[in-house]
Amino acid sequence: MRRLLIALIAAVLATGCTSPAAEHSDHPMAAEVVLEEQWASAGDGEMAAVFGTLVNNGHHEARIVSGTSPAAAHVEVHEVAGEAGAKTMRPKEGGIVLPAGGSHQLVPGGDHLMLMGLTAPLSAGSDIELTVQFEDGSTLPVTVQVRDFAGANEEYQPKHNGHG
């Protein structure tokens, strides 16, 4: 009887050690993140930016590293850095980290997703498809509304990847 009681207590303690956070770690990063109030800048140039609010509803941090879109040859995570009057837009090393239960603004003059090599002009009022790529390989498909936007007048500093 004593052995049965010890086995029962051990089983209860073992199941009590499995927390929701431990179970959550098996979820892909994209399963816990949403992009709210998303929009893209209209234009007929080579690039356009995507803005909005990324919200991580999960119990673990999530990291956005890139994206894809039929509207562009590729999608990069960008930041704007520098002093007032000398702002530079460049790829953001390491991507965007979303803390557990936190959010991150994608804004003009700050972090944003950059549509590079547009496949066609983006007209205000249209929608484009975008798939956000996370560090763990999971993806978040979203529809983004295109809006008129003049830009924040940053200089663009491309990633060199060891080339000139």
C-alpha positions in Angstrom: 0.0 0.0 0.0 2.8 2.4 0.9 4.5 1.7 -2.5 1.2 2.5 -4.3 0.9 5.8 -2.3 4.5 6.8 -3.2 3.9 5.9 -6.9 0.7 8.0 -6.8 2.4 11.0 -5.2 5.3 10.7 -7.7 2.8 10.7 -10.6 1.0 13.8 -9.4 4.3 15.7 -8.8 5.5 14.7 -12.3 2.4 16.0 -14.0 2.5 19.1 -11.9 5.9 19.9 -13.4 4.6 20.2 -16.9 3.7 23.9 -17.2 1.8 25.6 -20.0 5.0 27.4 -20.9 6.8 24.1 -21.4 4.0 22.8 -23.6 4.0 26.1 -25.5 7.6 25.6 -26.6 6.5 23.1 -29.1 4.4 25.8 -30.9 5.9 27.5 -34.0 6.7 31.1 -33.4 4.2 32.2 -36.1 1.3 30.5 -34.3 1.5 33.1 -31.5 2.1 36.3 -33.5 -0.3 38.6 -35.3 0.4 41.7 -37.5 -2.2 44.3 -36.7 -3.2 47.5 -38.6 -0.7 46.5 -41.4 -0.2 48.7 -44.5 2.3 49.2 -47.3 3.5 52.3 -48.9 2.2 52.9 -52.5 4.8 53.5 -55.2 6.1 52.6 -58.6 9.8 52.4 -57.6 12.0 49.5 -56.7 11.0 49.3 -53.0 8.1 49.8 -50.7 7.7 49.5 -46.9 5.3 47.5 -44.7 4.2 49.0 -41.4 1.9 47.9 -38.5 2.1 46.4 -35.1 3.5 42.9 -34.4 1.9 41.3 -31.3 3.4 38.2 -29.7 0.6 36.5 -27.7 2.9 33.6 -26.8 4.9 32.7 -23.7 8.3 32.7 -25.6 10.1 35.3 -27.7 9.7 35.2 -31.4 12.1 36.5 -34.0 11.1 37.7 -37.5 14.0 37.3 -40.0 12.5 37.9 -43.5 9.4 37.4 -45.6 8.1 36.7 -49.1 5.5 38.4 -51.3 4.4 38.0 -54.9 4.7 41.8 -55.0 8.5 41.7 -54.6 11.6 39.8 -55.5 12.4 39.5 -51.8 11.4 40.9 -48.4 13.9 42.1 -45.8 13.7 43.3 -42.2 14.9 46.9 -42.1 15.7 49.5 -39.5 16.4 53.3 -39.7 19.5 54.4 -37.8 21.4 57.6 -37.4 21.1 61.1 -36.1 18.3 63.5 -37.1 18.9 64.8 -40.6 21.2 61.8 -41.5 19.0 58.8 -41.2 20.0 55.6 -43.0 17.7 52.7 -43.8 19.5 49.3 -43.7 18.9 45.6 -43.2 18.4 44.9 -39.5 21.0 42.4 -38.3 19.3 39.6 -36.3 15.8 40.5 -37.4 13.1 41.8 -35.1 12.7 40.2 -31.7 9.2 40.1 -30.2 9.3 39.5 -26.4 6.8 37.0 -24.9 3.5 38.8 -24.4 5.0 42.0 -26.1 4.6 44.0 -29.2 6.8 45.8 -31.7 5.9 48.8 -33.9 6.8 48.8 -37.6 6.8 52.5 -38.3 8.1 55.0 -40.9 11.5 56.1 -39.7 12.0 52.9 -37.6 11.8 49.2 -38.0 9.8 47.9 -41.0 9.6 45.2 -43.6 11.0 46.2 -46.9 9.6 44.9 -50.2 12.6 44.8 -52.5 12.5 44.6 -56.3 8.8 45.3 -56.8 7.2 43.1 -59.4 4.6 45.9 -60.3 3.6 49.3 -59.0 1.7 49.3 -55.7 -1.4 51.3 -56.1 -3.2 52.9 -53.1 -6.3 51.0 -52.2 -5.1 47.7 -53.4 -4.1 44.7 -51.3 -0.9 42.6 -51.4 -0.1 39.2 -49.9 2.9 39.0 -47.5 4.3 36.0 -45.7 6.4 36.8 -42.6 9.2 34.4 -42.0 10.3 33.5 -38.4 13.6 32.2 -37.1 12.2 28.7 -36.5 11.1 28.5 -40.2 7.4 29.0 -39.4 5.5 31.6 -41.4 2.6 34.0 -40.9 0.6 34.9 -44.1 -1.1 38.4 -44.0 -2.9 40.7 -46.4 -1.6 44.2 -46.4 -3.5 47.3 -47.6 -1.5 49.7 -49.9 -1.8 53.4 -48.9 -0.3 56.7 -50.2 2.8 57.6 -48.3 5.6 60.0 -49.3 8.3 58.3 -47.3 10.6 59.3 -44.4 13.5 60.5 -46.6 16.1 58.0 -45.4 19.2 57.1 -47.4 19.3 53.4 -48.2 22.4 51.3 -47.2 22.1 47.8 -48.7 23.6 44.8 -47.1 27.1 44.3 -48.6 27.5 40.6 -48.1 31.2 41.0 -48.7 30.6 42.8 -52.0 31.6 46.4 -52.9 
